[in-house]
């Protein structure tokens, strides 16, 4: 189980998400900026609202 780091990878959501969401979609072509973890690996993902509020999540998979 390895932690993968990508320095300054960023993207914009394609649609709003809810507090219960377990997946999110980025705008076309932006997913490739992020790591593609192998099974058991993960990377930290920081989400920041326009208001400045932020949350750090654990991303365990990427598709597309």
RANORVEN-V288274 format. One record per pair of residues at least 12 apart in sequence whose C-alpha atoms are under 8 Angstrom apart, sorted by sequence separation. I is the first residue (numbers start at 1). GAP is how many residues later the second one is. D is the distance in whole Angstrom. If there is no record, write none. Layout:
# RANORVEN-V288274
i-><I:I>
gap-><GAP:GAP>
d-><D:D>
This chain:
# RANORVEN-V288274
i-><13:14:44:45:13:14:44:45:12:13:14:44:45:11:12:43:44:11:42:43:42:43:12:42:11:41:42:10:11:40:39:11:39:10:37:38:9:10:37:9:36:37:36:35:36:6:6:5:4:31:31:32:4:31:4:2:3:4:5:1:2:3:4:5:1:2:3:4:1:3>
gap-><12:12:12:12:13:13:13:13:14:14:14:14:14:15:15:15:15:16:16:16:17:17:18:18:19:19:19:20:20:20:21:22:22:23:23:23:24:24:24:25:25:25:26:27:27:28:29:30:31:31:32:32:33:33:37:38:38:38:38:39:39:39:39:39:40:40:40:40:41:41>
d-><6:5:7:5:4:4:6:6:6:6:8:5:6:6:6:6:6:7:7:5:5:7:8:4:6:6:7:8:7:7:8:8:8:7:6:8:6:8:6:6:7:7:5:8:8:7:7:8:7:8:8:8:7:7:7:7:6:6:6:5:5:5:5:7:5:7:5:8:8:8>
